[in-house]
Amino acid sequence: MANNSVENSEKITKPRENNYDLLRIISTFAVILIHVNAFFIYRAADHSSVLYWVESAINIVTRFSVPCFVMLSGAFLLSNPKNKDYKTFYKKSFTKIFLPFIAVSVLLFPFAEINQLKMGGSLLAPIINIVTGNGYYNLWFMFMLFGLYIFVPIIIREKESISNKSYCVVAVIWLLFAILNQLTTIYSMSYAFGVVFSYMGYFIIGNVIHENISGKKNPVLFLALSMICFSITFAYRFFYKVGEIAYDPFSSFFSPFIVLASLLIFIAFGNIKINRCFAKLSSRTFYIYMFHTIIFKSLLSLIGDKIKLNPIVTILLVTVVTFIFAWLVSIAFMKIWKVCDRKIKRIFDKTIFK
């Protein structure tokens, strides 16, 4: 998603990989579905009802989204040898990722404060959430991603100094350690070294898959295997976790079967040939992600109990409407930011990056 902002927001000079653009769009929709669905899961009174388990299934099946976002970023950022130059890469990332994120955060801050006033909470909470990278409109992902970006030039240099086989082995071992780390440790900050270390496994292995397994296999097989992994996770929860909330270690982004399913989906899309171009929509997923939380929360607040629909229908409807509204907001924001970006670049080129 964020890689999309760095790489795709610039003038396109090489052929698009439409399959990965489509995966980025689907992953964006899936992460919105996770968050909308979570609102209803936590309100569920009967943890043994069919409705609760349908919502739990939705939560599990959409878990590929964040891992695929990270793998997409690693796939392209680590494939570009130009990114090993510290100054060039950090300058590009600073203007294309960090500054827009700051701008969006500033725009969202008043809404966070108003929400605290409504709930009778502390006005310092949004500031604390920004500092820790937690709970601020689901933007924890961005804080973690900044940590990954710091290591991009270093990883590329190390990658070029070893054989491809060694690089692949390191990626697999790193991801295995990440699974153990995330399932046995709790972190208070989204950009804590342990969190960045863990997602680095996805980051590097996304690059390995992109360079070594793309365009060679049957995508249907990998998609089918991913569904089996999701089914195993759901079966475990259904038979051994009845009565517990849907967010447990066995349906986290680092649950072994969720990891395997995410890898299989990424491999599947790497082997799908798509002629249709999704570049325009894909280029906006960075901003769709950042704006989606405030939009779906506003929608749910407006809806309240006014619309009497099946909860599953409501979840899907709110997700679709949120995606569309976030897309429209992203178009408006990108147009405004494009004007500001030119001025900001001139300032920083004369100061920080001179």
C-alpha positions as CSV (number, residue, x, y, z in Angstrom):
1,M,0.0,0.0,0.0
2,A,2.6,2.5,1.0
3,N,5.0,1.2,-1.5
4,N,2.3,2.1,-4.0
5,S,2.6,5.7,-2.9
6,V,6.3,5.8,-3.4
7,E,6.5,3.9,-6.6
8,N,3.2,4.5,-8.3
9,S,2.7,8.2,-7.5
10,E,5.6,9.0,-9.7
11,K,5.4,9.0,-13.5
12,I,5.0,5.5,-14.7
13,T,7.9,4.5,-16.8
14,K,7.7,0.7,-16.8
15,P,5.0,-1.8,-17.4
16,R,2.4,-2.2,-14.6
17,E,2.0,-5.5,-12.8
18,N,-1.8,-5.5,-12.8
19,N,-2.0,-8.6,-10.7
20,Y,-0.3,-6.9,-7.8
21,D,-2.3,-3.7,-8.3
22,L,-5.5,-5.8,-8.0
23,L,-4.2,-7.6,-4.8
24,R,-3.5,-4.1,-3.3
25,I,-7.1,-3.0,-4.0
26,I,-8.6,-6.3,-2.6
27,S,-6.3,-6.1,0.5
28,T,-7.5,-2.5,1.1
29,F,-11.2,-3.6,0.9
30,A,-10.4,-6.5,3.2
31,V,-8.8,-4.4,5.9
32,I,-11.8,-2.1,5.9
33,L,-14.0,-5.2,6.2
34,I,-11.9,-6.3,9.2
35,H,-12.5,-3.0,11.0
36,V,-16.2,-2.7,10.2
37,N,-16.7,-6.4,11.1
38,A,-14.9,-5.9,14.4
39,F,-17.4,-3.3,15.5
40,F,-20.2,-5.9,15.3
41,I,-18.1,-8.7,16.8
42,Y,-17.4,-6.8,20.0
43,R,-21.1,-6.0,20.3
44,A,-22.2,-9.6,19.9
45,A,-24.0,-10.8,23.1
46,D,-24.3,-14.5,22.1
47,H,-20.9,-16.0,21.3
48,S,-22.4,-19.3,20.3
49,S,-24.8,-17.8,17.7
50,V,-24.5,-18.5,14.0
51,L,-24.2,-14.7,13.4
52,Y,-21.2,-14.5,15.7
53,W,-19.4,-17.3,14.0
54,V,-20.1,-15.9,10.5
55,E,-18.5,-12.6,11.8
56,S,-15.6,-14.7,13.2
57,A,-15.2,-16.3,9.8
58,I,-15.1,-12.9,8.1
59,N,-12.4,-11.8,10.5
60,I,-10.3,-14.9,9.8
61,V,-10.6,-14.8,6.0
62,T,-9.7,-11.1,5.7
63,R,-6.5,-11.6,7.8
64,F,-4.3,-11.8,4.6
65,S,-4.7,-8.1,4.0
66,V,-2.0,-6.6,6.2
67,P,0.6,-9.3,5.5
68,C,0.0,-8.8,1.8
69,F,0.4,-5.0,2.1
70,V,3.8,-5.5,3.7
71,M,4.8,-8.1,1.1
72,L,3.8,-5.8,-1.7
73,S,6.0,-3.1,-0.3
74,G,8.9,-5.4,0.1
75,A,8.4,-6.9,-3.3
76,F,8.9,-3.7,-5.1
77,L,11.1,-1.6,-2.8
78,L,13.7,-4.3,-2.4
79,S,13.7,-5.0,-6.1
80,N,14.8,-1.5,-7.0
81,P,18.6,-1.2,-6.8
82,K,18.3,2.6,-6.8
83,N,16.8,2.3,-3.3
84,K,20.1,1.3,-1.8
85,D,21.3,4.9,-1.9
86,Y,20.4,6.3,1.5
87,K,19.9,9.9,0.5
88,T,17.8,9.2,-2.6
89,F,15.5,6.7,-0.9
90,Y,15.0,8.6,2.3
91,K,14.3,11.8,0.4
92,K,11.7,10.1,-1.8
93,S,10.1,8.3,1.2
94,F,10.1,11.5,3.3
95,T,8.2,13.5,0.6
96,K,5.9,10.7,-0.7
97,I,5.1,8.8,2.5
98,F,6.0,10.6,5.8
99,L,4.8,14.2,4.9
100,P,1.4,13.1,3.5
101,F,0.9,10.9,6.6
102,I,1.6,13.9,8.9
103,A,-0.9,16.0,6.9
104,V,-3.6,13.3,7.2
105,S,-2.8,12.9,10.9
106,V,-3.2,16.7,11.5
107,L,-6.6,16.6,9.6
108,L,-7.8,13.7,11.7
109,F,-6.7,15.1,15.1
110,P,-9.6,17.4,15.7
111,F,-12.1,14.5,15.1
112,A,-10.2,12.4,17.6
113,E,-10.4,15.2,20.2
114,I,-14.2,15.7,19.5
115,N,-14.7,11.9,19.9
116,Q,-12.9,12.1,23.3
117,L,-15.2,14.9,24.4
118,K,-18.3,12.9,23.4
119,M,-17.0,9.8,25.4
120,G,-15.8,11.9,28.3
121,G,-12.3,10.7,27.8
122,S,-9.0,12.4,28.2
123,L,-8.0,15.0,25.6
124,L,-4.4,13.7,25.9
125,A,-5.4,10.2,24.6
126,P,-5.1,11.1,20.9
127,I,-1.7,12.6,21.5
128,I,-0.6,9.5,23.4
129,N,-1.9,7.3,20.6
130,I,0.1,9.2,18.1
131,V,3.3,8.9,20.1
132,T,2.8,5.2,20.6
133,G,1.4,4.6,17.2
134,N,-1.6,2.8,18.6
135,G,-5.3,3.4,18.4
136,Y,-5.1,6.5,16.2
137,Y,-7.6,5.7,13.4
138,N,-5.9,2.3,12.8
139,L,-2.8,4.1,11.6
140,W,-0.5,1.8,13.6
141,F,0.4,0.2,10.2
142,M,2.0,3.4,9.0
143,F,4.2,3.7,12.1
144,M,5.4,0.1,11.7
145,L,6.0,0.8,8.0
146,F,8.3,3.8,8.7
147,G,10.4,1.4,10.7
148,L,10.7,-1.0,7.8
149,Y,11.6,1.9,5.4
150,I,14.6,2.8,7.5
151,F,16.2,-0.6,6.7
152,V,15.4,-0.7,3.0
153,P,18.9,0.5,1.8
154,I,20.6,-1.8,4.3
155,I,18.6,-4.8,3.2
156,I,19.3,-4.2,-0.5
157,R,23.0,-3.8,0.1
158,E,23.1,-7.1,2.2
159,K,21.0,-8.8,-0.5
160,E,23.5,-7.9,-3.1
161,S,26.4,-9.3,-1.0
162,I,25.0,-12.8,-0.7
163,S,23.6,-15.4,-3.1
164,N,20.0,-15.6,-4.0
165,K,19.7,-19.0,-2.2
166,S,21.1,-17.6,1.0
167,Y,18.7,-14.6,0.7
168,C,15.7,-16.9,0.4
169,V,16.8,-19.0,3.4
170,V,17.3,-15.9,5.5
171,A,13.8,-14.7,4.5
172,V,12.1,-18.0,5.6
173,I,14.1,-18.2,8.9
174,W,13.3,-14.6,9.6
175,L,9.6,-15.1,9.2
176,L,9.6,-18.2,11.4
177,F,11.3,-16.2,14.2
178,A,8.7,-13.5,13.6
179,I,5.9,-15.9,14.2
180,L,7.4,-17.0,17.5
181,N,8.2,-13.4,18.5
182,Q,4.7,-12.1,17.8
183,L,2.9,-15.1,19.5
184,T,4.9,-14.8,22.7
185,T,5.4,-11.1,23.1
186,I,3.3,-8.0,23.7
187,Y,4.5,-4.5,22.6
188,S,3.3,-1.1,23.7
189,M,4.4,0.7,20.5
190,S,3.6,0.0,16.9
191,Y,7.1,1.0,15.9
192,A,8.9,-1.0,18.6
193,F,11.9,-2.8,17.3
194,G,10.2,-6.2,17.9
195,V,7.2,-5.2,15.8
196,V,9.3,-3.9,13.0
197,F,11.5,-7.0,13.2
198,S,8.5,-9.3,12.9
199,Y,7.0,-7.5,9.9
200,M,10.4,-7.5,8.3
201,G,9.9,-11.2,7.7
202,Y,6.8,-10.5,5.5
203,F,8.7,-7.5,3.9
204,I,11.7,-9.6,2.8
205,I,9.8,-12.8,1.8
206,G,7.5,-10.7,-0.4
207,N,10.5,-9.7,-2.4
208,V,11.7,-13.3,-2.5
209,I,8.3,-14.5,-3.8
210,H,8.1,-11.7,-6.4
211,E,11.5,-12.4,-7.8
212,N,11.5,-16.2,-7.6
213,I,8.0,-17.7,-7.8
214,S,6.0,-15.2,-9.9
215,G,4.6,-16.3,-13.3
216,K,5.5,-20.0,-12.9
217,K,2.7,-21.8,-11.0
218,N,-1.0,-22.5,-11.0
219,P,-2.8,-19.7,-9.0
220,V,-6.0,-21.7,-8.4
221,L,-4.0,-24.3,-6.5
222,F,-2.5,-21.7,-4.2
223,L,-5.8,-20.0,-3.6
224,A,-7.5,-23.3,-2.8
225,L,-4.7,-24.1,-0.3
226,S,-5.1,-20.7,1.3
227,M,-8.8,-21.4,1.9
228,I,-7.9,-24.7,3.6
229,C,-5.6,-22.8,5.9
230,F,-8.4,-20.3,6.8
231,S,-10.7,-23.3,7.3
232,I,-8.3,-25.0,9.7
233,T,-8.0,-21.7,11.7
234,F,-11.8,-21.4,11.9
235,A,-12.3,-25.0,12.8
236,Y,-9.8,-24.7,15.7
237,R,-11.7,-21.6,17.0
238,F,-15.1,-23.2,16.5
239,F,-14.3,-26.4,18.4
240,Y,-11.9,-25.1,21.1
241,K,-12.5,-21.4,21.5
242,V,-16.3,-21.1,21.8
243,G,-17.2,-18.1,23.8
244,E,-14.0,-16.1,23.3
245,I,-13.7,-13.0,21.2
246,A,-12.5,-13.4,17.6
247,Y,-9.2,-11.6,18.1
248,D,-6.9,-14.2,19.6
249,P,-3.3,-15.5,18.8
250,F,-4.8,-18.1,16.5
251,S,-6.4,-15.6,14.1
252,S,-3.7,-12.9,14.4
253,F,-1.5,-11.7,11.5
254,F,1.2,-14.1,12.7
255,S,-0.9,-17.1,13.4
256,P,0.9,-20.0,11.6
257,F,-2.0,-20.8,9.3
258,I,-2.8,-17.1,8.7
259,V,0.8,-16.6,7.7
260,L,0.7,-19.6,5.4
261,A,-2.6,-18.5,3.9
262,S,-1.2,-15.0,3.3
263,L,1.9,-16.3,1.6
264,L,-0.2,-18.6,-0.6
265,I,-2.5,-15.7,-1.7
266,F,0.5,-13.6,-2.5
267,I,2.0,-16.4,-4.6
268,A,-1.3,-17.0,-6.3
269,F,-1.6,-13.3,-7.4
270,G,2.0,-13.3,-8.5
271,N,1.0,-16.0,-11.0
272,I,-2.2,-14.5,-12.3
273,K,-2.0,-12.7,-15.6
274,I,-4.4,-9.7,-15.8
275,N,-4.6,-7.4,-18.8
276,R,-6.8,-4.8,-17.3
277,C,-5.1,-1.8,-15.6
278,F,-6.0,-0.9,-12.1
279,A,-3.2,1.7,-11.7
280,K,-5.5,4.7,-10.8
281,L,-7.4,3.0,-8.1
282,S,-4.3,1.2,-6.8
283,S,-2.5,4.5,-6.5
284,R,-5.1,5.8,-4.1
285,T,-5.1,2.8,-1.7
286,F,-2.5,4.6,0.5
287,Y,-5.0,7.4,1.2
288,I,-8.0,5.1,1.3
289,Y,-6.4,3.2,4.1
290,M,-5.6,6.4,6.1
291,F,-9.1,7.9,5.7
292,H,-11.3,4.8,6.0
293,T,-11.6,4.6,9.8
294,I,-13.1,8.0,10.4
295,I,-15.5,7.4,7.5
296,F,-16.8,4.0,8.6
297,K,-17.1,5.2,12.2
298,S,-19.1,8.2,11.1
299,L,-21.3,6.0,9.0
300,L,-22.0,3.7,11.9
301,S,-22.7,6.6,14.2
302,L,-25.2,8.1,11.7
303,I,-26.9,4.7,11.1
304,G,-27.1,3.7,14.7
305,D,-30.2,1.5,15.1
306,K,-32.1,3.4,12.3
307,I,-31.6,0.8,9.6
308,K,-33.0,-2.7,10.4
309,L,-30.9,-5.0,8.3
310,N,-29.2,-8.3,8.8
311,P,-25.9,-7.4,10.5
312,I,-23.9,-9.3,7.8
313,V,-25.7,-7.2,5.1
314,T,-25.0,-4.0,7.2
315,I,-21.3,-5.0,7.5
316,L,-20.9,-5.5,3.8
317,L,-22.9,-2.4,2.9
318,V,-20.9,-0.1,5.3
319,T,-17.7,-1.6,4.0
320,V,-18.6,-0.9,0.3
321,V,-19.8,2.7,1.1
322,T,-16.7,3.3,3.2
323,F,-14.4,2.2,0.4
324,I,-16.2,4.5,-2.1
325,F,-16.2,7.5,0.2
326,A,-12.6,7.0,1.1
327,W,-11.7,6.7,-2.6
328,L,-13.5,10.0,-3.3
329,V,-11.7,11.7,-0.3
330,S,-8.4,10.4,-1.5
331,I,-9.0,11.9,-5.0
332,A,-9.7,15.3,-3.4
333,F,-6.7,15.1,-1.0
334,M,-4.3,14.0,-3.7
335,K,-5.2,17.0,-5.8
336,I,-4.7,19.4,-2.9
337,W,-1.5,17.6,-1.9
338,K,-0.1,17.7,-5.4
339,V,-0.1,21.5,-5.2
340,C,1.4,21.6,-1.7
341,D,3.9,18.9,-2.5
342,R,5.7,21.1,-5.1
343,K,6.2,23.9,-2.6
344,I,7.3,21.5,0.2
345,K,9.8,19.9,-2.1
346,R,11.4,23.2,-2.9
347,I,11.7,24.0,0.8
348,F,13.3,20.7,1.8
349,D,15.5,20.6,-1.3
350,K,17.0,23.9,-0.1
351,T,17.3,22.8,3.6
352,I,17.3,19.2,4.7
353,F,18.2,17.5,1.4
354,K,20.4,20.1,-0.2
